[in-house]
Each structure stands twice: as structure tokens, then as C-alpha cells.
Amino acid sequence: MQTIQISLNSIDKVKSFVNDITKFDCDFDLVSGRYVIDAKSIMGIFSLDLSKPIDLNIHVEENAEAVLEALKPYMI
């Protein structure tokens, strides 16, 4: 598992983020305070406080470089 910090501070950014990560066959969890939600769930993402950076846990064993490359626009 790998953890990075991301920023999803607009509706368009959330939509493109979900579109980008659904291409990968691995699990992504967003952690904000005591809440942990599936990062592939748009409704779940909108339940978080998006004004602050969010931790993204990536559960990937292979092809991690491609996943990180796709997430570069959202990383802080």
C-alpha cells in the first residue's frame, strides 16, 4: 500500500479523478479525518471536506508507476 496526498478542490477535478482511477483494477481509499471512503465513489467523495488535502491509500502490487503517473495532476 502506498499513501499520497491529493487535492480535489473542484467538481471537474473530482469527475476527472474518478474517471482516471476507474481505469485501474486495484483499490483506492480516501481518508479524511476519521472517514474512509472508496475513492471510485463520486457520492462518497462529495461527502468529504474537499477544501483540505486528502490522503489517498493505493492498494496496488504491480504497475504502481502507471497509477502514480495518472494521479500526478491531483498530487500536492
LOLO-828250 format. One record per atom (N, C-alpha, C): chain; residue number from 1; x, y, z; residue in three letters. Coordinates in Angstrom, 3 decimals. Atoms other than C-alpha are relative to their C-alpha. Layout:
<sites>
chain=A&resi=NUM&px=X&py=Y&pz=Z&resn=Ala $
...
</sites>
This chain:
<sites>
chain=A&resi=1&px=0.841&py=-1.183&pz=0.000&resn=Met $
chain=A&resi=1&px=0.000&py=0.000&pz=0.000&resn=Met $
chain=A&resi=1&px=0.885&py=1.245&pz=0.000&resn=Met $
chain=A&resi=2&px=-0.713&py=-1.260&pz=0.084&resn=Gln $
chain=A&resi=2&px=1.127&py=3.498&pz=-0.799&resn=Gln $
chain=A&resi=2&px=-0.987&py=1.127&pz=0.324&resn=Gln $
chain=A&resi=3&px=0.865&py=-1.121&pz=-0.357&resn=Thr $
chain=A&resi=3&px=-0.257&py=6.783&pz=0.565&resn=Thr $
chain=A&resi=3&px=0.579&py=1.286&pz=-0.565&resn=Thr $
chain=A&resi=4&px=-0.387&py=-1.315&pz=0.513&resn=Ile $
chain=A&resi=4&px=-0.158&py=10.159&pz=-1.177&resn=Ile $
chain=A&resi=4&px=-1.065&py=1.007&pz=0.412&resn=Ile $
chain=A&resi=5&px=0.976&py=-1.047&pz=-0.282&resn=Gln $
chain=A&resi=5&px=-1.859&py=13.495&pz=-0.538&resn=Gln $
chain=A&resi=5&px=-0.456&py=0.598&pz=-1.317&resn=Gln $
chain=A&resi=6&px=0.559&py=-0.576&pz=1.218&resn=Ile $
chain=A&resi=6&px=-4.192&py=14.848&pz=-3.189&resn=Ile $
chain=A&resi=6&px=-0.922&py=1.154&pz=0.359&resn=Ile $
chain=A&resi=7&px=0.941&py=-1.104&pz=-0.160&resn=Ser $
chain=A&resi=7&px=-6.362&py=17.903&pz=-3.679&resn=Ser $
chain=A&resi=7&px=-1.078&py=-0.138&pz=-1.062&resn=Ser $
chain=A&resi=8&px=1.151&py=0.079&pz=0.910&resn=Leu $
chain=A&resi=8&px=-9.847&py=17.669&pz=-5.219&resn=Leu $
chain=A&resi=8&px=-0.908&py=1.189&pz=0.305&resn=Leu $
chain=A&resi=9&px=0.676&py=-1.218&pz=-0.423&resn=Asn $
chain=A&resi=9&px=-10.996&py=21.270&pz=-4.900&resn=Asn $
chain=A&resi=9&px=-1.023&py=0.544&pz=-1.000&resn=Asn $
chain=A&resi=10&px=1.054&py=-0.436&pz=0.915&resn=Ser $
chain=A&resi=10&px=-13.466&py=21.448&pz=-7.814&resn=Ser $
chain=A&resi=10&px=-0.781&py=-1.220&pz=-0.491&resn=Ser $
chain=A&resi=11&px=0.850&py=1.088&pz=0.483&resn=Ile $
chain=A&resi=11&px=-16.308&py=19.384&pz=-9.251&resn=Ile $
chain=A&resi=11&px=0.639&py=-0.679&pz=-1.207&resn=Ile $
chain=A&resi=12&px=-0.636&py=0.572&pz=1.188&resn=Asp $
chain=A&resi=12&px=-14.471&py=18.926&pz=-12.559&resn=Asp $
chain=A&resi=12&px=1.187&py=-0.876&pz=0.366&resn=Asp $
chain=A&resi=13&px=-1.156&py=0.779&pz=-0.453&resn=Lys $
chain=A&resi=13&px=-11.374&py=17.694&pz=-10.728&resn=Lys $
chain=A&resi=13&px=-0.449&py=-1.341&pz=0.589&resn=Lys $
chain=A&resi=14&px=0.525&py=1.238&pz=-0.579&resn=Val $
chain=A&resi=14&px=-13.440&py=15.120&pz=-8.817&resn=Val $
chain=A&resi=14&px=-0.428&py=-0.949&pz=-1.114&resn=Val $
chain=A&resi=15&px=0.470&py=0.852&pz=1.101&resn=Lys $
chain=A&resi=15&px=-15.050&py=13.836&pz=-12.028&resn=Lys $
chain=A&resi=15&px=1.167&py=-0.602&pz=-0.777&resn=Lys $
chain=A&resi=16&px=-1.137&py=0.525&pz=0.758&resn=Ser $
chain=A&resi=16&px=-11.742&py=13.518&pz=-13.881&resn=Ser $
chain=A&resi=16&px=0.822&py=-0.971&pz=0.847&resn=Ser $
chain=A&resi=17&px=-0.714&py=0.904&pz=-0.907&resn=Phe $
chain=A&resi=17&px=-10.110&py=11.903&pz=-10.813&resn=Phe $
chain=A&resi=17&px=-0.653&py=-1.388&pz=-0.002&resn=Phe $
chain=A&resi=18&px=0.711&py=1.283&pz=-0.018&resn=Val $
chain=A&resi=18&px=-12.791&py=9.188&pz=-10.623&resn=Val $
chain=A&resi=18&px=0.142&py=-0.705&pz=-1.345&resn=Val $
chain=A&resi=19&px=-0.184&py=0.606&pz=1.331&resn=Asn $
chain=A&resi=19&px=-12.560&py=8.620&pz=-14.406&resn=Asn $
chain=A&resi=19&px=1.396&py=-0.588&pz=-0.152&resn=Asn $
chain=A&resi=20&px=-1.385&py=0.476&pz=0.118&resn=Asp $
chain=A&resi=20&px=-8.772&py=8.256&pz=-14.153&resn=Asp $
chain=A&resi=20&px=0.244&py=-1.259&pz=0.825&resn=Asp $
chain=A&resi=21&px=-0.321&py=1.160&pz=-0.840&resn=Ile $
chain=A&resi=21&px=-8.715&py=5.782&pz=-11.259&resn=Ile $
chain=A&resi=21&px=-0.860&py=-1.221&pz=-0.298&resn=Ile $
chain=A&resi=22&px=0.817&py=1.178&pz=0.326&resn=Thr $
chain=A&resi=22&px=-11.549&py=3.568&pz=-12.509&resn=Thr $
chain=A&resi=22&px=0.634&py=-0.836&pz=-1.113&resn=Thr $
chain=A&resi=23&px=-0.710&py=0.753&pz=1.037&resn=Lys $
chain=A&resi=23&px=-9.210&py=2.512&pz=-15.330&resn=Lys $
chain=A&resi=23&px=0.905&py=-1.080&pz=0.594&resn=Lys $
chain=A&resi=24&px=-0.913&py=0.940&pz=-0.651&resn=Phe $
chain=A&resi=24&px=-7.104&py=0.616&pz=-12.782&resn=Phe $
chain=A&resi=24&px=-0.779&py=-1.027&pz=0.814&resn=Phe $
chain=A&resi=25&px=0.664&py=1.085&pz=-0.712&resn=Asp $
chain=A&resi=25&px=-8.055&py=-2.735&pz=-11.281&resn=Asp $
chain=A&resi=25&px=0.656&py=-0.208&pz=1.367&resn=Asp $
chain=A&resi=26&px=-0.496&py=0.097&pz=-1.368&resn=Cys $
chain=A&resi=26&px=-6.976&py=-2.002&pz=-7.718&resn=Cys $
chain=A&resi=26&px=-0.862&py=0.899&pz=0.871&resn=Cys $
chain=A&resi=27&px=0.831&py=-0.764&pz=-0.924&resn=Asp $
chain=A&resi=27&px=-8.479&py=-0.433&pz=-4.618&resn=Asp $
chain=A&resi=27&px=0.653&py=1.317&pz=0.380&resn=Asp $
chain=A&resi=28&px=-0.428&py=-1.332&pz=-0.419&resn=Phe $
chain=A&resi=28&px=-8.230&py=3.234&pz=-3.684&resn=Phe $
chain=A&resi=28&px=-0.909&py=0.436&pz=1.140&resn=Phe $
chain=A&resi=29&px=0.772&py=-0.512&pz=-1.129&resn=Asp $
chain=A&resi=29&px=-9.327&py=4.640&pz=-0.312&resn=Asp $
chain=A&resi=29&px=0.384&py=1.447&pz=0.260&resn=Asp $
chain=A&resi=30&px=-0.252&py=-1.376&pz=-0.401&resn=Leu $
chain=A&resi=30&px=-9.688&py=8.312&pz=0.551&resn=Leu $
chain=A&resi=30&px=-0.214&py=0.101&pz=1.500&resn=Leu $
chain=A&resi=31&px=0.057&py=-0.123&pz=-1.453&resn=Val $
chain=A&resi=31&px=-9.001&py=9.163&pz=4.198&resn=Val $
chain=A&resi=31&px=-0.009&py=1.484&pz=0.357&resn=Val $
chain=A&resi=32&px=0.125&py=-1.379&pz=-0.460&resn=Ser $
chain=A&resi=32&px=-10.200&py=12.435&pz=5.680&resn=Ser $
chain=A&resi=32&px=-0.468&py=-0.041&pz=1.445&resn=Ser $
chain=A&resi=33&px=0.329&py=0.104&pz=-1.419&resn=Gly $
chain=A&resi=33&px=-10.065&py=12.575&pz=9.466&resn=Gly $
chain=A&resi=33&px=-0.288&py=-1.442&pz=0.368&resn=Gly $
chain=A&resi=34&px=0.354&py=1.374&pz=-0.372&resn=Arg $
chain=A&resi=34&px=-11.888&py=9.514&pz=10.745&resn=Arg $
chain=A&resi=34&px=-0.832&py=-0.704&pz=-1.068&resn=Arg $
chain=A&resi=35&px=0.796&py=0.589&pz=1.082&resn=Tyr $
chain=A&resi=35&px=-13.723&py=8.873&pz=7.462&resn=Tyr $
chain=A&resi=35&px=0.892&py=-0.651&pz=-1.041&resn=Tyr $
chain=A&resi=36&px=-0.691&py=0.707&pz=1.076&resn=Val $
chain=A&resi=36&px=-12.525&py=6.313&pz=4.923&resn=Val $
chain=A&resi=36&px=-1.063&py=-0.400&pz=-1.018&resn=Val $
chain=A&resi=37&px=0.984&py=0.326&pz=1.032&resn=Ile $
chain=A&resi=37&px=-14.389&py=6.023&pz=1.630&resn=Ile $
chain=A&resi=37&px=0.701&py=-0.564&pz=-1.231&resn=Ile $
chain=A&resi=38&px=-0.495&py=0.538&pz=1.262&resn=Asp $
chain=A&resi=38&px=-13.954&py=4.224&pz=-1.682&resn=Asp $
chain=A&resi=38&px=0.219&py=1.174&pz=-0.955&resn=Asp $
chain=A&resi=39&px=-0.322&py=-1.139&pz=0.857&resn=Ala $
chain=A&resi=39&px=-12.199&py=6.688&pz=-3.987&resn=Ala $
chain=A&resi=39&px=-0.676&py=-0.078&pz=-1.363&resn=Ala $
chain=A&resi=40&px=0.686&py=0.136&pz=1.279&resn=Lys $
chain=A&resi=40&px=-14.099&py=5.337&pz=-7.001&resn=Lys $
chain=A&resi=40&px=-1.469&py=0.409&pz=0.097&resn=Lys $
chain=A&resi=41&px=1.383&py=-0.409&pz=-0.230&resn=Ser $
chain=A&resi=41&px=-17.384&py=6.598&pz=-5.489&resn=Ser $
chain=A&resi=41&px=-0.109&py=1.523&pz=-0.009&resn=Ser $
chain=A&resi=42&px=0.160&py=-1.453&pz=0.084&resn=Ile $
chain=A&resi=42&px=-18.281&py=10.115&pz=-6.616&resn=Ile $
chain=A&resi=42&px=-0.831&py=0.508&pz=1.173&resn=Ile $
chain=A&resi=43&px=0.850&py=-0.430&pz=-1.112&resn=Met $
chain=A&resi=43&px=-21.030&py=10.361&pz=-3.998&resn=Met $
chain=A&resi=43&px=0.790&py=-0.011&pz=1.315&resn=Met $
chain=A&resi=44&px=-0.823&py=0.064&pz=-1.200&resn=Gly $
chain=A&resi=44&px=-18.576&py=9.277&pz=-1.301&resn=Gly $
chain=A&resi=44&px=0.974&py=1.155&pz=0.084&resn=Gly $
chain=A&resi=45&px=-0.964&py=-1.105&pz=0.025&resn=Ile $
chain=A&resi=45&px=-16.029&py=11.884&pz=-2.366&resn=Ile $
chain=A&resi=45&px=-0.678&py=1.310&pz=0.392&resn=Ile $
chain=A&resi=46&px=0.694&py=-1.248&pz=-0.320&resn=Phe $
chain=A&resi=46&px=-18.611&py=14.665&pz=-2.156&resn=Phe $
chain=A&resi=46&px=-0.469&py=0.061&pz=1.450&resn=Phe $
chain=A&resi=47&px=0.359&py=-0.029&pz=-1.419&resn=Ser $
chain=A&resi=47&px=-19.363&py=13.644&pz=1.431&resn=Ser $
chain=A&resi=47&px=1.179&py=0.461&pz=0.862&resn=Ser $
chain=A&resi=48&px=-1.191&py=-0.424&pz=-0.740&resn=Leu $
chain=A&resi=48&px=-15.810&py=14.681&pz=2.427&resn=Leu $
chain=A&resi=48&px=0.180&py=1.514&pz=-0.076&resn=Leu $
chain=A&resi=49&px=-0.376&py=-1.419&pz=0.028&resn=Asp $
chain=A&resi=49&px=-14.409&py=18.139&pz=3.200&resn=Asp $
chain=A&resi=49&px=1.085&py=0.167&pz=-1.059&resn=Asp $
chain=A&resi=50&px=-0.932&py=-0.092&pz=1.123&resn=Leu $
chain=A&resi=50&px=-12.772&py=18.913&pz=-0.149&resn=Leu $
chain=A&resi=50&px=0.837&py=1.279&pz=0.022&resn=Leu $
chain=A&resi=51&px=-0.789&py=-1.229&pz=-0.080&resn=Ser $
chain=A&resi=51&px=-11.315&py=22.252&pz=0.973&resn=Ser $
chain=A&resi=51&px=1.407&py=-0.277&pz=0.522&resn=Ser $
chain=A&resi=52&px=-1.303&py=0.381&pz=-0.556&resn=Lys $
chain=A&resi=52&px=-8.388&py=20.405&pz=2.603&resn=Lys $
chain=A&resi=52&px=0.594&py=-1.142&pz=-0.814&resn=Lys $
chain=A&resi=53&px=-0.614&py=1.167&pz=0.646&resn=Pro $
chain=A&resi=53&px=-5.855&py=17.919&pz=1.214&resn=Pro $
chain=A&resi=53&px=-0.527&py=-1.297&pz=0.610&resn=Pro $
chain=A&resi=54&px=0.534&py=1.294&pz=-0.419&resn=Ile $
chain=A&resi=54&px=-6.993&py=14.290&pz=1.422&resn=Ile $
chain=A&resi=54&px=1.076&py=-1.056&pz=-0.237&resn=Ile $
chain=A&resi=55&px=-0.928&py=1.118&pz=0.180&resn=Asp $
chain=A&resi=55&px=-4.888&py=11.157&pz=1.924&resn=Asp $
chain=A&resi=55&px=-0.642&py=-1.048&pz=-0.890&resn=Asp $
chain=A&resi=56&px=0.470&py=1.061&pz=0.893&resn=Leu $
chain=A&resi=56&px=-5.237&py=8.576&pz=-0.837&resn=Leu $
chain=A&resi=56&px=0.863&py=-1.231&pz=0.240&resn=Leu $
chain=A&resi=57&px=-0.694&py=1.277&pz=-0.173&resn=Asn $
chain=A&resi=57&px=-4.308&py=4.984&pz=0.020&resn=Asn $
chain=A&resi=57&px=-0.196&py=-0.816&pz=-1.271&resn=Asn $
chain=A&resi=58&px=0.031&py=0.768&pz=1.244&resn=Ile $
chain=A&resi=58&px=-3.424&py=2.994&pz=-3.087&resn=Ile $
chain=A&resi=58&px=0.422&py=-1.425&pz=0.320&resn=Ile $
chain=A&resi=59&px=-0.275&py=1.414&pz=-0.264&resn=His $
chain=A&resi=59&px=-3.621&py=-0.775&pz=-2.747&resn=His $
chain=A&resi=59&px=0.365&py=-0.670&pz=-1.331&resn=His $
chain=A&resi=60&px=-0.463&py=0.536&pz=1.287&resn=Val $
chain=A&resi=60&px=-1.533&py=-1.806&pz=-5.761&resn=Val $
chain=A&resi=60&px=1.284&py=-0.788&pz=0.234&resn=Val $
chain=A&resi=61&px=-1.205&py=0.818&pz=-0.124&resn=Glu $
chain=A&resi=61&px=1.069&py=-4.541&pz=-6.098&resn=Glu $
chain=A&resi=61&px=0.883&py=0.103&pz=-1.231&resn=Glu $
chain=A&resi=62&px=-0.780&py=-0.133&pz=1.230&resn=Glu $
chain=A&resi=62&px=2.115&py=-4.209&pz=-9.711&resn=Glu $
chain=A&resi=62&px=-0.526&py=1.186&pz=-0.791&resn=Glu $
chain=A&resi=63&px=0.372&py=-1.135&pz=0.841&resn=Asn $
chain=A&resi=63&px=2.051&py=-1.348&pz=-12.210&resn=Asn $
chain=A&resi=63&px=-0.203&py=1.282&pz=0.819&resn=Asn $
chain=A&resi=64&px=0.152&py=-1.174&pz=-0.863&resn=Ala $
chain=A&resi=64&px=2.392&py=1.246&pz=-9.416&resn=Ala $
chain=A&resi=64&px=0.447&py=1.277&pz=-0.702&resn=Ala $
chain=A&resi=65&px=-0.492&py=-1.192&pz=0.698&resn=Glu $
chain=A&resi=65&px=4.317&py=3.625&pz=-11.696&resn=Glu $
chain=A&resi=65&px=-1.090&py=0.607&pz=-0.874&resn=Glu $
chain=A&resi=66&px=1.074&py=-0.494&pz=0.861&resn=Ala $
chain=A&resi=66&px=1.381&py=3.890&pz=-14.122&resn=Ala $
chain=A&resi=66&px=-1.096&py=0.675&pz=0.821&resn=Ala $
chain=A&resi=67&px=1.018&py=-0.587&pz=-0.878&resn=Val $
chain=A&resi=67&px=-1.028&py=4.586&pz=-11.261&resn=Val $
chain=A&resi=67&px=0.459&py=1.375&pz=0.479&resn=Val $
chain=A&resi=68&px=-0.519&py=-1.278&pz=-0.490&resn=Leu $
chain=A&resi=68&px=1.187&py=7.338&pz=-9.828&resn=Leu $
chain=A&resi=68&px=0.080&py=1.040&pz=-1.112&resn=Leu $
chain=A&resi=69&px=-0.067&py=-0.918&pz=1.140&resn=Glu $
chain=A&resi=69&px=1.655&py=8.863&pz=-13.272&resn=Glu $
chain=A&resi=69&px=-1.393&py=0.574&pz=-0.289&resn=Glu $
chain=A&resi=70&px=1.376&py=-0.459&pz=0.253&resn=Ala $
chain=A&resi=70&px=-2.140&py=9.058&pz=-13.748&resn=Ala $
chain=A&resi=70&px=-0.484&py=0.947&pz=1.093&resn=Ala $
chain=A&resi=71&px=0.438&py=-0.823&pz=-1.134&resn=Leu $
chain=A&resi=71&px=-2.506&py=10.717&pz=-10.319&resn=Leu $
chain=A&resi=71&px=0.780&py=1.301&pz=0.145&resn=Leu $
chain=A&resi=72&px=-0.837&py=-1.198&pz=-0.137&resn=Lys $
chain=A&resi=72&px=0.121&py=13.444&pz=-10.873&resn=Lys $
chain=A&resi=72&px=-0.779&py=1.322&pz=0.000&resn=Lys $
chain=A&resi=73&px=0.723&py=-1.293&pz=-0.015&resn=Pro $
chain=A&resi=73&px=-2.421&py=16.216&pz=-11.676&resn=Pro $
chain=A&resi=73&px=-0.700&py=0.306&pz=1.326&resn=Pro $
chain=A&resi=74&px=0.737&py=-0.186&pz=-1.251&resn=Tyr $
chain=A&resi=74&px=-4.067&py=15.702&pz=-8.267&resn=Tyr $
chain=A&resi=74&px=0.910&py=0.062&pz=1.227&resn=Tyr $
chain=A&resi=75&px=-0.937&py=0.052&pz=-1.132&resn=Met $
chain=A&resi=75&px=-0.964&py=15.324&pz=-6.080&resn=Met $
chain=A&resi=75&px=0.384&py=1.400&pz=0.462&resn=Met $
chain=A&resi=76&px=-0.457&py=-1.266&pz=-0.585&resn=Ile $
chain=A&resi=76&px=0.167&py=18.052&pz=-3.728&resn=Ile $
chain=A&resi=76&px=1.512&py=-0.067&pz=0.159&resn=Ile $
</sites>
